[in-house]
Amino acid sequence: MDVNLLRIAVTLVSLAIFIGIVRWAWADRRQADFADAAFLPLEADGDGARGDGVGSRR
């Protein structure tokens, strides 16, 4: 097996994995989960956080 053939195979497998991850992330059933996760940093979690995105410094 030629080293260039191995490089081509690895590149194609990597491309297929990348396309699979992109399709998974942009799937319609995942949009609601990502929309909810986008607001997580903005929500107060009740452990002393101010809720305005600014942490307290001492």
C-alpha positions in Angstrom: 0.0 0.0 0.0 1.4 3.4 -1.0 1.6 6.0 1.6 -0.4 8.5 -0.5 -3.2 6.0 -0.8 -3.2 5.8 3.0 -3.3 9.6 3.3 -6.2 9.7 0.9 -8.1 7.1 2.9 -7.5 9.0 6.2 -8.6 12.2 4.6 -11.8 10.7 3.2 -12.6 9.0 6.6 -12.0 12.3 8.4 -14.2 14.2 5.9 -17.0 11.6 6.4 -16.8 12.0 10.2 -16.9 15.8 9.9 -19.9 15.7 7.7 -21.6 13.3 10.0 -21.0 15.6 13.0 -22.3 18.6 11.1 -25.4 16.8 10.1 -26.0 15.6 13.6 -25.6 19.1 15.0 -27.9 20.7 12.5 -30.6 18.0 12.7 -34.1 19.4 13.3 -34.6 17.3 16.4 -31.4 18.8 18.0 -32.3 22.5 17.4 -34.5 22.7 20.6 -31.7 21.2 22.7 -29.1 23.7 21.4 -31.5 26.6 21.7 -32.0 25.7 25.4 -28.3 25.3 25.9 -27.6 28.7 24.4 -29.3 30.4 27.3 -27.6 28.4 30.1 -24.8 31.0 30.8 -27.5 33.7 31.2 -29.6 31.8 33.8 -29.0 32.2 37.5 -28.3 28.9 39.2 -29.0 29.9 42.7 -25.5 29.5 44.2 -24.8 33.1 44.7 -24.6 34.1 41.1 -25.8 37.6 40.4 -27.6 36.6 37.2 -26.2 39.4 35.1 -23.3 37.4 33.7 -20.8 39.2 35.9 -19.0 37.1 38.5 -18.2 38.5 41.9 -14.6 39.2 42.7 -13.2 39.3 46.2 
